[in-house]
Amino acid sequence: MIRDAVFADRFFQKTTQKKGPLMKRWQTWCGVLMFVAAAIVGSNGRSDDKDKNSDQPAAKATKEATAKTPAKGTTKGVKEAKRRLPRYYGKLGLSDSQREKIYGIQDKYETDIDKLEKQLSDLKTKQDADCRKVLNADQKKQLTEIVDTAKAKATKEDEMEE
């Protein structure tokens, strides 16, 4: 027992010797670097503003796309928007006839998809209204302030990007 205690004392004395200032600086910088990396990784994608408004950019892009594309048969005086293949189809080396068939299929389903997107948007609006009915007056006011702040922030970020 005593022999083990003596060994332990000697072992810990050797391993806990004083470190030079360069080593202390190195350890400090490594610690700071790890802290910053953990903060960046931990905060990635966890912004409340992004979570609450995650569907808005997609809806905005859809509205812009539908606003730019003319109604069927009304290409007079309006430049038709460039048609797009589904993701990754451009890498397949499609022939012109295959492209036209795919465009036809897209046109066939476009109106149904637009109707469903409108229906989904209406349901989300109704869901939000029903959720707001649960809140008391102070909570409604606080939620309005939070949403307004988030919208202002998003607008500011959009202006910075442009």
C-alpha positions as CSV (number, residue, x, y, z in Angstrom):
1,M,0.0,0.0,0.0
2,I,2.7,2.5,1.0
3,R,4.7,1.5,-1.9
4,D,1.8,2.3,-4.3
5,A,1.3,5.6,-2.6
6,V,4.9,6.5,-3.1
7,F,4.7,5.5,-6.7
8,A,1.6,7.6,-7.2
9,D,3.2,10.6,-5.6
10,R,6.3,10.3,-7.8
11,F,4.2,9.7,-10.9
12,F,1.9,12.7,-10.4
13,Q,4.9,14.9,-9.5
14,K,6.4,14.1,-12.9
15,T,3.3,14.6,-14.9
16,T,2.2,17.8,-13.2
17,Q,5.4,19.7,-13.5
18,K,5.1,23.3,-14.2
19,K,4.5,24.1,-17.9
20,G,6.3,26.9,-19.7
21,P,4.5,30.0,-20.9
22,L,4.5,28.8,-24.5
23,M,2.6,25.6,-23.6
24,K,0.1,27.6,-21.5
25,R,-0.6,29.9,-24.4
26,W,-0.9,27.0,-26.7
27,Q,-3.5,25.3,-24.4
28,T,-5.4,28.5,-24.0
29,W,-5.7,29.1,-27.8
30,C,-6.7,25.4,-28.3
31,G,-9.4,25.9,-25.7
32,V,-10.7,29.1,-27.2
33,L,-10.7,27.5,-30.7
34,M,-12.6,24.5,-29.5
35,F,-15.1,26.8,-27.7
36,V,-15.7,28.8,-30.9
37,A,-16.0,25.7,-33.0
38,A,-18.5,24.2,-30.6
39,A,-20.5,27.5,-30.6
40,I,-20.6,27.6,-34.4
41,V,-21.6,24.0,-34.8
42,G,-24.1,24.2,-32.0
43,S,-25.9,27.3,-33.4
44,N,-26.0,26.0,-37.0
45,G,-29.6,26.0,-38.1
46,R,-31.1,26.7,-34.7
47,S,-32.3,30.3,-35.1
48,D,-35.9,30.7,-33.9
49,D,-36.5,33.2,-36.7
50,K,-35.5,30.7,-39.4
51,D,-37.6,27.9,-37.9
52,K,-40.8,30.1,-37.6
53,N,-40.5,31.5,-41.1
54,S,-38.9,28.5,-42.9
55,D,-41.8,28.1,-45.3
56,Q,-41.8,31.8,-46.4
57,P,-38.8,31.8,-48.7
58,A,-40.2,28.8,-50.6
59,A,-43.6,30.5,-50.9
60,K,-42.0,33.7,-52.0
61,A,-40.0,31.9,-54.7
62,T,-43.2,30.1,-55.9
63,K,-45.1,33.4,-56.1
64,E,-42.3,35.0,-58.0
65,A,-42.1,32.1,-60.4
66,T,-45.8,32.0,-61.0
67,A,-45.8,35.8,-61.5
68,K,-43.1,35.6,-64.1
69,T,-44.6,32.8,-66.1
70,P,-47.5,33.9,-68.3
71,A,-50.8,32.1,-68.4
72,K,-51.1,29.4,-71.1
73,G,-51.7,30.8,-74.5
74,T,-50.9,34.4,-73.5
75,T,-47.3,34.7,-74.8
76,K,-48.2,37.7,-76.8
77,G,-45.8,40.5,-76.0
78,V,-44.4,38.6,-73.0
79,K,-41.1,36.7,-73.1
80,E,-41.7,33.1,-71.9
81,A,-39.8,32.0,-68.9
82,K,-37.1,29.4,-69.5
83,R,-38.3,25.9,-68.8
84,R,-36.5,23.8,-66.4
85,L,-36.0,20.0,-66.2
86,P,-36.4,18.3,-62.8
87,R,-33.3,18.1,-60.7
88,Y,-30.5,16.0,-62.1
89,Y,-32.3,15.3,-65.4
90,G,-30.0,17.7,-67.2
91,K,-27.0,15.4,-66.5
92,L,-28.7,12.5,-68.3
93,G,-28.1,13.6,-71.9
94,L,-31.8,13.7,-72.8
95,S,-32.8,14.1,-76.5
96,D,-35.0,17.0,-77.6
97,S,-38.1,14.7,-77.8
98,Q,-37.5,13.5,-74.3
99,R,-37.2,17.1,-73.1
100,E,-40.5,18.0,-74.8
101,K,-42.3,15.0,-73.3
102,I,-41.0,16.0,-69.8
103,Y,-42.1,19.6,-70.4
104,G,-45.6,18.3,-71.4
105,I,-45.8,16.2,-68.3
106,Q,-44.9,19.2,-66.2
107,D,-47.5,21.3,-67.9
108,K,-50.1,18.6,-67.3
109,Y,-49.6,18.6,-63.6
110,E,-48.8,22.3,-63.1
111,T,-52.4,23.5,-62.5
112,D,-53.1,20.6,-60.0
113,I,-49.9,21.4,-58.1
114,D,-50.8,25.1,-58.0
115,K,-54.2,24.3,-56.6
116,L,-52.7,22.0,-54.0
117,E,-50.1,24.6,-53.0
118,K,-52.9,27.2,-52.6
119,Q,-54.9,24.8,-50.5
120,L,-51.8,24.1,-48.4
121,S,-51.2,27.8,-47.9
122,D,-54.8,28.3,-46.9
123,L,-54.6,25.4,-44.4
124,K,-51.4,26.9,-42.9
125,T,-53.1,30.3,-42.5
126,K,-56.1,28.7,-40.8
127,Q,-53.8,26.6,-38.5
128,D,-52.0,29.8,-37.5
129,A,-55.3,31.6,-36.8
130,D,-56.5,28.7,-34.7
131,C,-53.3,28.6,-32.7
132,R,-53.5,32.4,-32.1
133,K,-57.0,31.9,-30.6
134,V,-55.4,29.9,-27.8
135,L,-53.2,32.8,-26.7
136,N,-54.2,35.5,-24.3
137,A,-54.0,39.2,-25.2
138,D,-50.4,39.7,-23.8
139,Q,-49.1,36.7,-25.7
140,K,-50.7,37.8,-28.9
141,K,-49.1,41.2,-28.6
142,Q,-45.7,39.6,-27.8
143,L,-46.1,37.2,-30.8
144,T,-46.9,40.1,-33.1
145,E,-43.8,42.0,-31.9
146,I,-41.6,38.9,-32.4
147,V,-42.9,38.3,-35.9
148,D,-42.5,41.9,-36.9
149,T,-38.9,41.9,-35.6
150,A,-38.2,38.7,-37.6
151,K,-39.8,40.2,-40.8
152,A,-37.7,43.4,-40.4
153,K,-34.6,41.3,-39.9
154,A,-35.4,39.2,-43.0
155,T,-36.1,42.3,-45.0
156,K,-32.8,43.8,-43.9
157,E,-30.9,40.6,-44.9
158,D,-32.6,40.5,-48.3
159,E,-31.5,44.1,-48.9
160,M,-27.9,43.3,-47.9
161,E,-27.9,40.4,-50.4
162,E,-29.0,42.5,-53.3
